[in-house]
Amino acid sequence: MIKGIEIVDPHHHLWPGTPRTDGVSADNRYLLEDLWNDTQSGHKVLKTVFVECGQGYYESGSEAMKPVGGD
């Protein structure tokens, strides 16, 4: 991004970083402190919108549908 231009971030997500059991890296944490660090790193972020959403894999149901949360 170009530093100094005014930015309105249309959305951001906060992720708690869920432990994984499938061998994939669990380094997916992004919390409010991370957002503050990013928005105060020389970029002129004026506003942003928090978008709430579900996260993670279902433990039950068919294998094909676990990643999308369905049966």
C-alpha positions as semicolon CSV with decimal commas, in nm:
position;residue;x (nm);y (nm);z (nm)
1;M;0,000;0,000;0,000
2;I;0,108;0,356;-0,059
3;K;0,180;0,529;0,271
4;G;0,010;0,863;0,334
5;I;-0,311;0,803;0,138
6;E;-0,635;0,794;0,335
7;I;-0,777;0,442;0,363
8;V;-1,119;0,312;0,464
9;D;-1,080;-0,064;0,502
10;P;-1,413;-0,213;0,386
11;H;-1,389;-0,500;0,633
12;H;-1,163;-0,696;0,863
13;H;-1,194;-1,020;1,059
14;L;-1,058;-1,114;1,400
15;W;-0,948;-1,476;1,433
16;P;-0,864;-1,644;1,766
17;G;-0,632;-1,899;1,607
18;T;-0,794;-2,236;1,643
19;P;-0,572;-2,538;1,719
20;R;-0,561;-2,777;1,423
21;T;-0,557;-3,155;1,434
22;D;-0,501;-3,215;1,062
23;G;-0,133;-3,119;1,045
24;V;-0,199;-2,775;0,894
25;S;-0,026;-2,481;1,065
26;A;-0,239;-2,316;1,334
27;D;-0,066;-1,981;1,284
28;N;-0,389;-1,807;1,184
29;R;-0,442;-1,581;1,486
30;Y;-0,533;-1,216;1,416
31;L;-0,676;-1,019;1,708
32;L;-0,747;-0,654;1,789
33;E;-0,385;-0,592;1,895
34;D;-0,271;-0,717;1,551
35;L;-0,517;-0,483;1,379
36;W;-0,395;-0,187;1,585
37;N;-0,034;-0,268;1,498
38;D;-0,120;-0,291;1,128
39;T;-0,330;0,027;1,118
40;Q;-0,066;0,228;1,305
41;S;0,230;0,116;1,092
42;G;0,253;0,433;0,882
43;H;-0,065;0,388;0,682
44;K;-0,344;0,641;0,723
45;V;-0,634;0,406;0,802
46;L;-0,926;0,633;0,893
47;K;-1,195;0,370;0,941
48;T;-1,252;-0,002;0,920
49;V;-1,552;-0,231;0,955
50;F;-1,545;-0,544;1,170
51;V;-1,718;-0,840;1,005
52;E;-1,830;-1,122;1,234
53;C;-1,826;-1,472;1,093
54;G;-1,795;-1,831;1,200
55;Q;-1,460;-2,003;1,178
56;G;-1,329;-2,355;1,191
57;Y;-1,409;-2,707;1,086
58;Y;-1,698;-2,916;1,208
59;E;-1,599;-3,234;1,389
60;S;-1,910;-3,425;1,276
61;G;-2,088;-3,475;0,945
62;S;-1,963;-3,601;0,612
63;E;-1,592;-3,554;0,531
64;A;-1,677;-3,357;0,219
65;M;-1,886;-3,101;0,407
66;K;-1,679;-3,050;0,727
67;P;-1,478;-2,756;0,586
68;V;-1,794;-2,562;0,500
69;G;-1,987;-2,650;0,814
70;G;-2,259;-2,865;0,662
71;D;-2,377;-3,223;0,680
